[in-house]
Amino acid sequence: MSTFAELGISSEIITALSDLGFTEPTPIQVQAIPLILKNHADIVSLAQTGTGKTAAFGLPLIQLIDPKSRQTQGLVLCPTRELCMQVSRDLESFARHIQGINIVAVYGGASIEQQMRELRRGAQIIVATPGRLRDMLRRKMADIAAVRFVVLERQMRC
């Protein structure tokens, strides 16, 4: 089996993965990470819950983001606030050793004022539900003009 280093993941992210107890990539990560890192390819991946899909797109997304820029470069759209919160927490955990990366979760049912304050500070990655993102765009609180990476996350129904 490959290692995260062999897949091209940076040492800062590998340290965060180690902190989280992840030592070996899952099959979906082995397949997706090199494609995203090397080709910036459009991919569709389907896998059961618990197989590491969030890391499969999240690790290369974090690595490809420029933390020196305050512009939003990555957008992850989630169908529910629960998934939005989970994905955001996971991405923050993966990026914990990278200085300057700001990940903001934008979803309904929570304080829009707090989310607006967080967006004003600059968010390289926005994880959002479609309705709240639309609201933030309408209010001109989110600017997605510089987005280079988009992930459409969905929940699998069994």
N, C-alpha and C positions, 0 to 999 in steps of 0.2 A: 504494500500500500504506500502511497505517496505521503509526504509530510507537507505541512503548510508552507514551509520554506521552499520545497521543491515546486509548489504551485505558484511561487512568486510573491507570497505574502510578506509584507515588511516585518522587521523585527519588533517594532512597537506593537503591531497588531498581534503578532505571535505571543508576545509577553502577556497581552490582555487575554488571549485565548487560554494560555497556561494558567493565569489567575482564575479563570472560569472553569478550569478542569478539562479543557478540550485539548487532546494530544494528537489525534489523527483526524484527517478530514473524512467526511462521509462520501459515499459514491456520488451524490448530486453535486457536492462541493468539488470533487476531483474533476467532474465533467464541466462544470460551469465556470469556475474561477479562472482557469487559463484562457478560456474563450473571451471572457469579459476583459481581463487584464491586457491580453495581447492584441485582440482584434476590436475591442470595444463593440463587439457584435451584438446584434439584436438576437435575443434567444427567448424561447418559451420553455419553461421547465415545469413539470408536474411531478409531485411526489407526495406521499402521505405525510400527515402531521408527525413531527418529531424526527424528520430525516435531515434537518439542517438547511432548509430552503432559505431562511433569513440570512444565515451566514454565507450561503452560496452567492447571493447577490450583494449582501451587506459588506462583506470583507473587501471585495474589489471596489465597491462604491466608495467606501471610506478611503481606501488607498489612492484612488484616482482624484479625489477632491483636493483642491488647493486650499489649505487652511489659512493662508495669508490673505486670501480674498474674502470679503464679507458677503459677496454675492451668492445667491442660491444657485448651486450647481447640480444638486440632485433632488429629485422629487419622488417620493414613494406614496402612491395612492392606495388606501385601504378601504374596504367596504364598511367596516364597523369601527367604532371608537375603541372597543376592546383590542382589536387587532392592531389598530394604530398605536395605542399605548404600548402594547407588547413589542411591536417592531421598533418603536422609538427607544424603549429601554434596552433592547438587545443591541441596537446600533451604538447607543451611548456606552454600553459595556465594552464593545469591540474597539471603540475609539478612545478609551479612557487614558491611554498613554500617548496620545497625539495632541500636542499643544495647539490650541486655537480652533479646533473643530467644534462647531455649535450645531446641534441637532434639535429641531423644534417640532414638537407634536402639536398639530392643529386639528381639533375635532370638537364636535358639538357636545353640549352637556357639561362643559367646563367654562371657566371664566375667560371670556373673549378678551377682556382687558389684559389679563396676564399673558395670554398668547400674543397679543399685539406688542406688549413690552418686549417679550422674548424675540419676536421677529424684528423689532427696531434695532436690537443689538447686532443683528446679522445672523443669518442661518445658512450655512453651506448646504445643509440637507433639511428639507421639510418633509415630515411624515404626516399625511393628512387624510381626512375623509373628504369626499368630493364636495359635499354641501358647505362645510366650514371653509374649505379652500376657496370655493367660489365667493363666499362672503368676504374673505380676506382680500381677494383680488378686486372685488367691487369697491371695497374700502381703500384700496391702494396700499394695503399693509403688507402684502406679499408681492414680490416681483420675480416672476419666473422667466424673464427674458434671457438670462444667462444659463438656464438649465441645460446641461449636457447629457444627463442620465435620468431616465424615467423608469420606474418600476411600477407595474400594475399588480398589486398583491391581491390574492383572493383566498377565501377559505374553501377548503375541499369539503364537500358533503359526502358522507359515507352512507 
